[in-house]
Amino acid sequence: MRWVLVSFCWLAAVCGEVKPGLEVFFEEKLQEGLKGKKVGLITNHTGVDREMRSGVHLFRETGQLSALFSPEHGLKGQHYAWESVSHDLEGKIPVYSLHGETRRAKPEMLKGLDVLVYDIQCTGVRAYTYPTTLFYMMEEAAKAGIEVIVLDRPNPINGVIVDGPMLEEKWRSFIGYINVPYCHGMTIGELARFFNEEYKVGCKLKVVQMKGWERSMSYRDTGLVWIPPSPNIPEPDTPLFCPATGILGELQLLNIGVGFTMPFKIVGAPWIDASAFAEKLNGQKLAGVRFHPFYFRPFWGLYKGVDCQGVLIQVTDMKKYKPVSVQYLLLGMVKSLYPQEFSKRVALSDSRKDLFCKANGTDQVLNILTQEKYAVWKLLEFHRAERTAFLEKRKKYLLY
């Protein structure tokens, strides 16, 4: 009996009773408050409830759905990041793409709409276009006097980890639009509240909160089905590793598992000695993480078809894990152990430098990395005071 009780408790903890904002919205019949109003829905394939019912279907049943707006990767999520997505029809409902030539809704797209509803699962990092799509739409909605409702979803990393640099104004872009740390530890609803007030948008905003979500939860803890928000985020724990390797991928220095079966969870190159690299990384004793020698041959992308050596990243303690710090440790160690390869590959084109700095939210990371002999610990300390100030500022926007 004791074994059965323990097993049941474990199952309850792992398979939480988290209800996303979409489910709460219809369960509490909040759609009835929109009677007589025309609804524009900003969503994609991730906008489903626990029973995998699509928000498109649920809103269509109300008879009020008048327009759909799709982000990067398209309404069904099958497009690659570099592909522009054109306008389409979903039945008789127009689908307006917000990735490609048009990233902000034009006045004619919003004409006749009374409310915009946003429901998309993001990855929990600043450098991702889905939150920016929301922020752009909030700005356009404020101009047009249209209400915005955000159906909240979990931060898939969790609501605790805050790490990485802040965003400097000169590097504000479509892949990073508001001044929060790279890992901000907020839900999309909380970010919307932060943006609306801190940037004085003045949008009529409502956030439909989840039920059952706690800040310490990773996505696996929620009990919700994981739907990859983009092609290289295939598993519910992938968001834990995106901020640990994603930025360095912009340098084309190491393969980061994109093009192999483990995107963002491994790094490697033909010129690395896996055992020596892992030993040196573990010797730095960065909290919450271990590095294991790893050997692989990418199917496509950087070093396609070439044998690579590197490391597999293992998170050992979620309470201490700092993913962006892992990234800067990897970069600093490559510079120390393989200076010639590092120098050769960090001689970037202007466009690649620009993308690297936009992803970081600052050009100081690149400056430290290239100019300092021992860059790691300087990078780990970078913007520490600013992150502390952010943690205080964000308190009033937290919903959980």
Salt bridges, closest charged atoms under 4 A:
GLU17 OE1 - ARG50 NH1 3.09
GLU23 OE2 - ARG50 NH2 2.89
GLU27 OE1 - LYS19 NZ 2.91
GLU28 OE2 - LYS211 NZ 2.65
ASP49 OD2 - ARG53 NE 2.69
GLU61 OE2 - HIS57 NE2 3.23
GLU72 OE2 - HIS73 NE2 3.72
GLU83 OE1 - HIS79 ND1 3.56
GLU90 OE1 - LYS76 NZ 3.29
ASP119 OD1 - ARG153 NE 2.63
GLU139 OE1 - ARG104 NH2 2.81
GLU140 OE2 - ARG104 NH1 3.04
GLU140 OE2 - LYS143 NZ 3.09
GLU169 OE2 - ARG172 NH1 3.84
GLU190 OE2 - ARG215 NH1 2.84
GLU197 OE2 - LYS396 NZ 2.85
GLU198 OE1 - LYS393 NZ 3.72
GLU235 OE1 - LYS265 NZ 2.59
ASP237 OD1 - ARG220 NH2 3.90
ASP237 OD1 - LYS265 NZ 2.93
GLU250 OE1 - ARG352 NH1 3.97
ASP307 OD1 - ARG297 NE 2.74
GLU341 OE1 - LYS344 NZ 3.61
GLU341 OE1 - ARG345 NH1 2.10
ASP354 OD2 - LYS358 NZ 3.17
ASP363 OD2 - LYS170 NZ 3.36
GLU372 OE2 - LYS378 NZ 3.17
GLU381 OE1 - ARG384 NE 2.78
GLU392 OE1 - LYS395 NZ 3.07
